[in-house]
Amino acid sequence: MNLWNKKAKSYARYNPDLNEIQKATFAKLGSLQGKSVVDIGCGSGVWTLHLAQKAKSVLGVDSSSAMLEILQEDAKTHAISNVKTLNLDFENFYKNNNTKFDLAFLSMSPALQNEKDYKAFLSLASKKVYLGWASRRKSSFLDPIFEHFNTHFKGFYEEDLQGFLNAQNISYEVEVFNETRVVKRDKESAIENALWHLSMNGVNANKQELESFVKDEVEEIVEAKIKLLIVG
């Protein structure tokens, strides 16, 4: 089973109110009126549906069919009709894509894995926006569990698009945001969340192994640095 399909039911969904990082990003982007956008690794549409309200059209690409179902459901709920979706991983998308977009967008997605992916992403549009982890995320709940299983948060990549841009002497704008948030989960949801993260790291664990970490409702403090790159 696609692990992102498993995560979809508890993943963040589109919120009509922009958060602080979204506000800052759109302020830097300027007008998208009349523009075509492709959102790579769009997930449940947290950014996609905001992009759609500012642009002429948006294509959301994601390998998770369950995430895309949520996106389409929320688009319908909010009467957003200029979004299309493709259920493909990034490699299969760009190998068959002949469209040049005005903006290629990617936020917090593991879609870009290597130099071929970086080049393909940069070639999709005249302007590119990339949001990713600037350092390893800290979690008051997950970090002790990761340590117990001899692993760590894998969303942060030492080698990523920024490193490629630097190596190729490609100019870009960068801004780093600091984010601290508190996430409350009941015991069952907290255990499921931990099991999902461990699965993403290739660790097979069971609920019983996590019982000692979760006594009751969990109040998780998440601290992160998120970087915004704008190319072109």
C-alpha positions in Angstrom: 0.0 0.0 0.0 1.2 3.5 -0.8 2.2 4.9 2.6 0.9 8.4 1.6 -2.5 6.8 0.9 -2.4 5.5 4.4 -1.5 9.0 5.8 -4.2 10.8 3.7 -7.0 10.4 6.2 -5.1 12.2 9.0 -3.1 14.6 6.8 -3.6 18.4 6.9 -6.3 19.6 4.4 -6.9 22.9 2.6 -7.7 25.8 5.0 -9.2 28.9 3.3 -7.1 31.1 5.8 -3.5 31.4 4.8 -0.9 30.6 7.4 2.1 32.9 7.9 4.4 30.9 5.6 1.8 31.0 2.9 1.2 34.7 3.3 5.0 35.4 3.0 5.3 33.1 0.0 2.5 34.6 -2.0 3.7 38.1 -1.1 7.0 37.2 -2.7 5.4 35.6 -5.7 3.3 38.5 -6.8 0.4 38.2 -9.1 -0.4 34.8 -10.7 -3.3 36.2 -12.7 -3.6 34.5 -16.1 -0.8 32.0 -15.1 -0.6 28.2 -15.5 0.8 26.3 -12.5 1.9 22.8 -11.8 2.0 21.7 -8.2 4.4 18.7 -7.8 3.6 16.4 -4.8 0.5 18.4 -4.2 -0.9 16.0 -1.6 -4.3 17.0 -0.3 -4.2 20.4 -1.8 -3.0 22.5 1.2 -1.3 24.9 -1.3 -2.9 23.8 -4.6 -6.3 25.3 -3.9 -4.8 28.6 -2.8 -2.7 28.6 -6.0 -5.9 27.9 -8.0 -7.7 30.9 -6.6 -4.8 33.2 -7.8 -3.9 31.6 -11.1 -5.7 30.7 -14.4 -5.2 27.0 -14.0 -3.4 24.5 -11.7 -2.4 20.9 -12.4 -1.8 18.9 -9.2 0.5 15.9 -9.5 0.8 13.3 -6.8 1.5 9.5 -6.4 -1.2 9.2 -3.8 -4.7 8.6 -5.1 -6.2 9.1 -1.6 -4.6 12.5 -1.3 -6.0 13.6 -4.7 -9.5 12.4 -3.7 -9.3 14.8 -0.7 -8.1 17.6 -2.9 -10.9 17.2 -5.4 -13.5 16.9 -2.6 -12.3 20.2 -1.0 -12.1 21.8 -4.5 -15.8 20.9 -5.0 -16.7 22.1 -1.5 -15.1 25.5 -2.1 -16.3 25.8 -5.7 -12.8 25.8 -7.1 -13.1 24.5 -10.7 -9.8 25.3 -12.4 -7.8 22.4 -10.8 -6.9 19.2 -12.6 -5.0 16.3 -11.0 -2.7 13.5 -12.2 -2.1 10.4 -10.1 1.6 9.9 -11.0 5.0 9.9 -9.4 7.2 12.7 -10.5 9.4 10.6 -12.8 6.5 9.2 -14.8 5.0 12.7 -15.0 8.0 14.5 -16.4 8.9 11.7 -18.8 5.5 12.1 -20.5 5.0 15.9 -20.1 5.2 18.3 -23.0 3.6 21.3 -21.3 5.5 24.4 -20.3 4.0 26.1 -17.3 4.4 29.6 -16.0 5.1 28.3 -12.5 6.3 25.0 -11.1 5.6 24.7 -7.4 6.7 22.1 -4.8 6.1 22.2 -1.1 7.5 19.7 1.5 7.4 16.8 -1.0 9.9 14.0 -1.4 9.3 14.0 -5.1 12.7 15.3 -6.1 15.3 12.6 -5.3 18.2 13.1 -7.7 19.9 15.3 -10.3 17.5 14.1 -13.1 14.6 15.2 -10.9 16.1 18.6 -10.2 16.7 19.3 -13.9 13.2 18.1 -14.8 11.6 20.3 -12.1 13.6 23.4 -13.3 12.6 22.8 -16.9 8.9 22.7 -16.2 8.3 26.4 -16.0 10.0 29.8 -16.3 9.5 30.4 -12.6 10.0 27.8 -9.9 9.1 27.7 -6.2 10.4 25.1 -3.7 9.6 24.8 -0.1 11.6 22.3 2.0 13.1 21.6 5.3 16.1 23.8 6.1 17.2 21.5 8.9 16.0 18.4 10.6 12.6 18.8 12.2 12.3 18.4 16.0 9.4 16.7 17.7 9.0 16.3 21.4 6.9 13.1 20.7 8.7 11.5 17.8 12.3 12.1 18.5 12.5 9.8 21.6 10.8 7.1 19.5 13.2 7.6 16.6 16.1 7.3 19.0 14.7 4.1 20.5 14.6 2.5 17.0 18.0 4.0 16.0 16.6 6.2 13.3 15.7 9.9 12.8 13.4 12.2 10.9 14.0 11.5 7.2 12.2 14.4 5.6 15.4 16.6 5.6 17.9 15.8 2.9 21.5 16.8 3.1 21.5 16.9 -0.7 18.5 18.7 -2.2 17.5 21.2 -4.9 19.4 24.0 -3.1 22.7 22.1 -3.3 22.1 21.4 -6.9 21.5 25.1 -7.7 24.6 26.0 -5.9 26.7 23.4 -7.7 25.3 24.6 -11.1 25.7 28.3 -10.2 22.0 28.9 -10.7 20.8 32.1 -8.9 17.8 32.0 -6.6 16.1 33.9 -3.8 16.0 32.2 -0.4 14.1 32.9 2.8 14.1 30.7 5.9 11.0 30.5 8.2 10.9 29.3 11.8 7.8 27.3 12.7 6.7 26.1 16.1 3.4 24.4 16.5 1.6 22.2 19.0 -0.3 19.1 17.7 -2.7 17.3 20.0 -3.6 13.6 19.2 -5.5 10.9 21.1 -3.5 7.8 22.1 -4.6 5.8 19.0 -3.9 8.5 16.5 -0.5 9.2 18.1 0.5 5.6 17.8 -0.7 5.4 14.2 1.3 8.6 13.4 4.5 7.1 15.0 4.1 3.8 13.1 3.7 5.7 9.8 6.9 7.7 10.4 8.7 4.5 11.3 7.4 2.8 8.2 8.7 5.7 6.1 12.1 5.0 7.6 11.9 1.3 6.8 11.4 0.3 10.5 8.7 -2.3 11.1 7.2 -1.8 14.6 3.9 -2.7 16.2 1.6 -0.9 18.6 2.7 -2.9 21.6 6.3 -1.6 21.1 5.0 2.0 21.3 2.8 1.7 24.3 5.5 2.9 26.7 5.8 6.1 24.7 2.1 6.9 24.7 0.3 6.9 28.0 -2.7 9.1 27.1 -3.4 12.0 24.8 -0.2 13.4 23.3 0.6 17.1 23.0 3.5 17.2 20.5 5.7 20.3 20.1 7.1 20.5 16.6 9.9 22.9 15.8 11.1 23.4 12.2 13.0 25.6 9.8 11.5 25.7 6.4 13.2 27.3 3.4 11.6 29.0 0.4 13.6 29.0 -2.8 12.5 31.0 -5.8 14.2 30.4 -9.2 13.6 32.5 -12.3 
